[in-house]
Amino acid sequence: MDYPILYRKRIIPDECVQLRDDRILFMDDRLIITEWKALHPKPDLSSGFSCYYLQEGCKVSRFCRSDDSLLYWYCDIVDYGDGIRDGSLITTDLLVDVIVRPDGTLRVVDLDELADAFDRGLIDDRQLKTSLLNLNHLLKRIDNEGIESLAEPMRRFYSKT
């Protein structure tokens, strides 16, 4: 199977970056699972795994320390546009993120960036609505099923630490 070339498009700052070092581990019509090294490693963040939920408008990532233990879950609210086209998948970050710590505490971040981007005309009505609806869907799913249900497809690729 030929895997697509992955791109991450950000609105703030305006950039589109090929994720050259992300390695696709699994792909079907609903999911893409990748393993990656941090673009900008930090003392507590070394690498991770991501699950692109192609029909749900989110990307759930397992952020790992250098010993591969879980730092936290990071959920990006995204838009996949038209999906895979011309051998590429562009994932547009719709600014809002959800962080879930190992103890289960949850934090929604960057709602101010979403409002700012809308005020500045960087996103349109459709993107604002998509971001909020995808966030709502993700929060309901985490509340009803827990973050582990979203992590399940990645589980076979990492240790249980």
Rosetta silent file (secondary structure, phi, psi, omega in degrees, C-alpha in Angstrom):
SEQUENCE: MDYPILYRKRIIPDECVQLRDDRILFMDDRLIITEWKALHPKPDLSSGFSCYYLQEGCKVSRFCRSDDSLLYWYCDIVDYGDGIRDGSLITTDLLVDVIVRPDGTLRVVDLDELADAFDRGLIDDRQLKTSLLNLNHLLKRIDNEGIESLAEPMRRFYSKT
SCORE:     score description
SCORE:     0.000 S_00000001
   1 L     0.000  134.053  175.472    0.000    0.000    0.000 S_00000001
   2 L   -84.550  127.376  178.888    1.257    3.457   -0.879 S_00000001
   3 L   -92.445  149.133  179.041    1.056    5.828    2.047 S_00000001
   4 L   -74.296  159.964  170.184    0.297    9.517    1.597 S_00000001
   5 E   -82.987  128.322 -175.436    2.780   12.283    2.272 S_00000001
   6 E   -95.686  136.111  176.054    1.635   14.002    5.486 S_00000001
   7 E  -128.467  145.450  172.292    1.492   17.774    5.934 S_00000001
   8 E  -114.326  118.835  178.147    0.524   19.888    8.937 S_00000001
   9 E  -104.626  127.205  177.768   -0.996   23.234    8.053 S_00000001
  10 E  -111.967  148.904  178.537   -1.201   25.836   10.801 S_00000001
  11 L   -92.129  -41.637  176.556   -3.213   29.031   10.759 S_00000001
  12 L  -127.533  109.739   -7.829   -1.255   30.803   13.513 S_00000001
  13 L   -73.425  161.907 -179.023    1.515   31.039   12.454 S_00000001
  14 L   -73.591  105.263  179.466    0.656   30.607    8.783 S_00000001
  15 E  -157.052  155.529  173.571    2.699   27.599    7.707 S_00000001
  16 E  -135.774  117.205 -172.434    2.430   24.240    6.014 S_00000001
  17 E  -120.125  131.690  172.260    5.125   21.720    6.943 S_00000001
  18 E   -73.694  133.293  179.828    5.747   18.268    5.540 S_00000001
  19 L   -89.014   70.510 -172.885    6.017   15.786    8.386 S_00000001
  20 L   -58.666  -35.362 -174.466    9.083   14.115    6.888 S_00000001
  21 L   -92.542   -3.126  176.884   10.037   12.159    9.983 S_00000001
  22 L   -75.133  131.700 -178.948    6.571   10.803   10.775 S_00000001
  23 E  -109.495  119.962  178.382    6.401    7.099   10.003 S_00000001
  24 E   -75.249  123.816 -179.305    3.017    5.664    9.053 S_00000001
  25 E   -99.264  -28.184 -176.802    2.457    2.418   10.948 S_00000001
  26 E  -157.934  148.052  176.818   -1.119    1.688    9.876 S_00000001
  27 E  -155.889  135.969  166.746   -3.708    3.150    7.566 S_00000001
  28 L  -141.768 -164.073 -175.884   -7.259    2.397    6.481 S_00000001
  29 L   -76.011   -8.181  179.933  -10.189    4.557    5.350 S_00000001
  30 L  -111.111  -29.272 -170.007  -10.867    5.755    8.936 S_00000001
  31 E  -135.369  148.859  163.456   -7.443    5.966   10.588 S_00000001
  32 E  -129.899  128.517  177.930   -3.820    6.749   10.051 S_00000001
  33 E  -114.063  128.723 -179.061   -1.451    5.831   12.881 S_00000001
  34 E  -125.408  159.312  170.306    2.010    7.367   12.957 S_00000001
  35 E  -119.375  142.080 -175.154    5.111    7.287   15.093 S_00000001
  36 E  -150.420  160.187  170.113    7.214   10.438   15.330 S_00000001
  37 E  -104.776  146.178 -178.349   10.068   12.229   17.017 S_00000001
  38 E   -59.227  133.720  176.428    9.368   15.704   18.377 S_00000001
  39 E   -62.743  -37.800  178.432   10.083   18.462   15.820 S_00000001
  40 E  -128.442   81.500 -176.634   11.366   20.586   18.705 S_00000001
  41 E   -56.031  145.788  177.664   12.403   18.135   21.450 S_00000001
  42 E  -126.132  165.240 -179.557   12.087   19.329   25.033 S_00000001
  43 L   -55.081  -32.826 -177.806   13.474   17.810   28.217 S_00000001
  44 L  -105.733   -0.975  179.866   10.119   16.142   28.925 S_00000001
  45 E  -129.338  118.548 -175.463    8.908   15.524   25.330 S_00000001
  46 E  -116.178  -44.731 -171.713   10.847   13.241   23.048 S_00000001
  47 E  -158.956 -175.136  177.093    8.522   11.349   20.736 S_00000001
  48 E   179.853 -174.082  177.370    5.049   10.015   20.292 S_00000001
  49 E  -131.327  147.285  177.113    2.341    8.311   18.339 S_00000001
  50 E  -132.275  146.784  175.089   -0.639    9.899   16.599 S_00000001
  51 E  -121.300  112.543  177.977   -3.968    8.602   15.417 S_00000001
  52 E   -85.998  111.819  176.268   -5.577   10.635   12.664 S_00000001
  53 E   -88.906   94.609 -169.124   -9.331   10.117   12.911 S_00000001
  54 L   -65.723  -22.990 -178.829  -10.145   10.915    9.294 S_00000001
  55 L  -107.351    1.378 -175.864  -13.926   11.051    9.741 S_00000001
  56 L  -116.752   -3.736  175.919  -14.030   12.710   13.163 S_00000001
  57 L    69.661   34.226  175.101  -11.967   15.858   12.700 S_00000001
  58 E  -147.637  159.316  173.594   -9.372   15.172   15.345 S_00000001
  59 E  -129.254  120.691 -177.860   -5.863   13.846   15.749 S_00000001
  60 E  -104.923  125.624 -176.736   -5.074   12.172   19.073 S_00000001
  61 E  -121.402  141.242  174.239   -1.407   11.998   20.040 S_00000001
  62 E   -98.970  106.070  179.307    0.410   10.155   22.783 S_00000001
  63 E   -84.647  128.007 -173.884    3.221   12.466   23.910 S_00000001
  64 E  -117.479  147.351  171.021    6.106   10.456   25.382 S_00000001
  65 L   -76.432  176.716 -179.389    9.070   11.186   27.604 S_00000001
  66 L   -63.461  -24.244  177.352   12.529    9.963   26.604 S_00000001
  67 L   -89.499   10.798  179.568   11.840    6.652   28.432 S_00000001
  68 L    71.773    7.910  175.815    8.663    6.216   26.297 S_00000001
  69 L   -76.835  156.811 -177.652    6.366    6.720   29.281 S_00000001
  70 E   -69.721  124.662  171.615    3.192    8.740   28.795 S_00000001
  71 E   -87.651  -55.374  172.805    3.567   12.476   29.337 S_00000001
  72 E  -172.699  169.429  174.245   -0.031   13.258   28.290 S_00000001
  73 E   -93.676  135.863  179.981   -2.555   12.863   25.486 S_00000001
  74 E  -124.592  119.403 -176.079   -2.770   15.822   23.104 S_00000001
  75 E  -112.566  115.059  176.787   -5.847   16.081   20.903 S_00000001
  76 E   -90.693  135.245  170.201   -5.783   18.471   17.954 S_00000001
  77 E   -87.790  124.330 -170.514   -9.032   19.669   16.436 S_00000001
  78 E  -137.201  170.594  172.023   -8.398   19.494   12.711 S_00000001
  79 E  -129.303  128.232  179.120   -9.848   19.587    9.228 S_00000001
  80 L   -95.064    8.769  178.205   -8.713   17.041    6.670 S_00000001
  81 L    54.934 -124.411 -179.438  -10.235   19.006    3.798 S_00000001
  82 L   -89.994   11.910 -178.836  -10.815   16.661    0.917 S_00000001
  83 L    77.657 -150.177 -176.459   -8.832   13.872    2.539 S_00000001
  84 L   -78.633  120.347  179.001   -6.022   12.219    0.654 S_00000001
  85 E  -134.589  138.159  177.505   -5.481   13.876   -2.703 S_00000001
  86 L    52.452   34.768  177.852   -2.613   13.502   -5.129 S_00000001
  87 L    76.227   12.927 -178.964   -0.826   11.230   -2.663 S_00000001
  88 E  -131.250  152.037  172.163   -0.869   13.826    0.129 S_00000001
  89 E  -126.334  118.125  176.653   -2.903   14.508    3.240 S_00000001
  90 E  -101.155  118.431  178.104   -2.977   18.065    4.541 S_00000001
  91 E  -100.806  112.023  179.296   -4.150   18.266    8.144 S_00000001
  92 E   -90.988  120.160  178.865   -5.261   21.803    8.972 S_00000001
  93 E   -74.728  117.448 -179.084   -4.949   22.593   12.666 S_00000001
  94 E   -92.638   28.570  166.030   -8.146   24.396   13.702 S_00000001
  95 E    78.840  -44.295 -176.021   -6.396   25.901   16.733 S_00000001
  96 E   -78.627  138.726 -179.897   -8.346   24.373   19.632 S_00000001
  97 E  -133.470  156.889  176.111   -6.658   21.522   21.492 S_00000001
  98 E  -125.444  128.504  177.396   -7.534   19.189   24.343 S_00000001
  99 E  -111.276  129.302  177.261   -4.892   17.917   26.761 S_00000001
 100 E  -121.210  117.942 -179.111   -5.637   14.861   28.893 S_00000001
 101 L   -82.047  160.136 -179.591   -3.136   14.077   31.649 S_00000001
 102 L   -55.802  -27.382  179.051   -2.476   10.520   32.883 S_00000001
 103 L   -81.354    1.009  177.343   -4.589   11.220   35.990 S_00000001
 104 L    94.036   -7.567  178.310   -7.578   11.951   33.712 S_00000001
 105 L   -66.734  142.852 -173.509   -7.671   15.728   34.148 S_00000001
 106 E  -123.992  140.158  177.807   -8.699   17.449   30.958 S_00000001
 107 E  -137.373  128.980  173.154   -7.934   20.941   29.701 S_00000001
 108 E   -93.709  128.967 -177.182   -9.252   22.705   26.587 S_00000001
 109 E  -126.031  156.324  172.316   -6.683   25.186   25.283 S_00000001
 110 L    73.671   22.142  172.500   -6.399   27.906   22.655 S_00000001
 111 H   -62.662  -31.665  177.010  -10.049   28.926   22.403 S_00000001
 112 H   -64.087  -37.279  177.018   -8.719   32.495   22.488 S_00000001
 113 H   -65.570  -37.820  177.729   -6.636   31.758   19.363 S_00000001
 114 H   -61.706  -47.741  178.863   -9.738   30.458   17.614 S_00000001
 115 H   -62.976  -42.417  179.212  -11.641   33.672   18.396 S_00000001
 116 H   -62.576  -44.340  179.345   -8.649   35.802   17.390 S_00000001
 117 H   -62.192  -39.028  178.100   -8.243   33.947   14.086 S_00000001
 118 H   -66.976  -45.922  179.267  -11.926   34.469   13.310 S_00000001
 119 H   -59.918  -35.718 -177.808  -11.774   38.181   14.222 S_00000001
 120 L   -86.121   -0.654  179.221   -8.712   38.645   12.000 S_00000001
 121 L    75.681   18.624  179.610  -10.326   36.833    9.054 S_00000001
 122 L   -80.591  -23.048  173.281   -7.797   33.992    9.153 S_00000001
 123 L  -129.125  154.318 -179.472  -10.606   31.426    9.318 S_00000001
 124 L  -100.670 -179.641 -179.300  -14.082   31.592    7.853 S_00000001
 125 H   -56.168  -41.905 -178.505  -17.506   30.718    9.271 S_00000001
 126 H   -63.266  -44.149 -179.855  -17.231   27.111    8.077 S_00000001
 127 H   -66.804  -38.667  177.156  -13.870   26.565    9.781 S_00000001
 128 H   -62.461  -47.562  179.557  -15.101   28.145   13.013 S_00000001
 129 H   -63.499  -43.572  178.327  -18.186   25.953   13.009 S_00000001
 130 H   -59.052  -44.406  179.900  -16.148   22.849   12.105 S_00000001
 131 H   -60.405  -47.546 -177.912  -13.726   23.548   14.940 S_00000001
 132 H   -68.380  -40.314  178.385  -16.474   23.943   17.531 S_00000001
 133 H   -67.720  -41.115  177.981  -18.473   20.927   16.359 S_00000001
 134 H   -65.680  -38.717  176.243  -15.385   18.701   16.234 S_00000001
 135 H   -61.739  -46.809  179.436  -14.406   19.892   19.722 S_00000001
 136 H   -58.979  -45.616  179.389  -17.894   19.124   21.021 S_00000001
 137 H   -61.380  -45.459 -179.864  -17.820   15.645   19.470 S_00000001
 138 H   -62.338  -46.316 -179.602  -14.372   14.923   20.935 S_00000001
 139 H   -62.370  -40.536  176.981  -15.322   16.107   24.435 S_00000001
 140 H   -63.545  -41.202 -179.442  -18.485   13.992   24.398 S_00000001
 141 H   -65.987  -42.760  177.769  -16.528   10.963   23.269 S_00000001
 142 H   -63.510  -41.246 -179.833  -13.904   11.433   25.995 S_00000001
 143 H   -65.068  -41.692 -177.266  -16.652   11.938   28.577 S_00000001
 144 H   -80.504  -36.806 -171.538  -18.607    8.866   27.469 S_00000001
 145 H  -117.848  -16.251 -176.108  -15.797    6.468   26.578 S_00000001
 146 L    85.572  159.804  179.854  -12.607    7.913   28.068 S_00000001
 147 H   -64.987  -27.884 -178.393   -9.382    8.853   26.344 S_00000001
 148 H   -61.973  -30.219  178.178   -8.371    5.194   26.245 S_00000001
 149 H   -65.376  -34.701  178.249  -11.024    4.460   23.612 S_00000001
 150 H   -77.053  -26.263 -179.962   -9.337    6.990   21.324 S_00000001
 151 H   -84.083  -18.761 -173.510   -5.899    5.592   22.149 S_00000001
 152 H   -49.882  -46.489 -178.998   -6.891    1.976   21.556 S_00000001
 153 H   -60.606  -25.809 -179.365   -5.888    1.822   17.858 S_00000001
 154 H   -84.553  -20.564 -168.700   -2.352    2.963   18.788 S_00000001
 155 H   -52.117  -38.204 -175.965   -1.933    0.589   21.737 S_00000001
 156 H   -70.511  -10.139 -177.644   -0.374   -2.263   19.766 S_00000001
 157 H   -99.796   -7.488  179.130    2.467    0.025   18.661 S_00000001
 158 L  -134.958  160.113  177.463    3.715    1.168   22.059 S_00000001
 159 L   -72.128  167.275 -175.715    4.456   -0.347   25.429 S_00000001
 160 L   -86.220   15.948  178.510    1.925    0.140   28.214 S_00000001
 161 L   -73.592    0.000    0.000    4.155    2.548   30.182 S_00000001
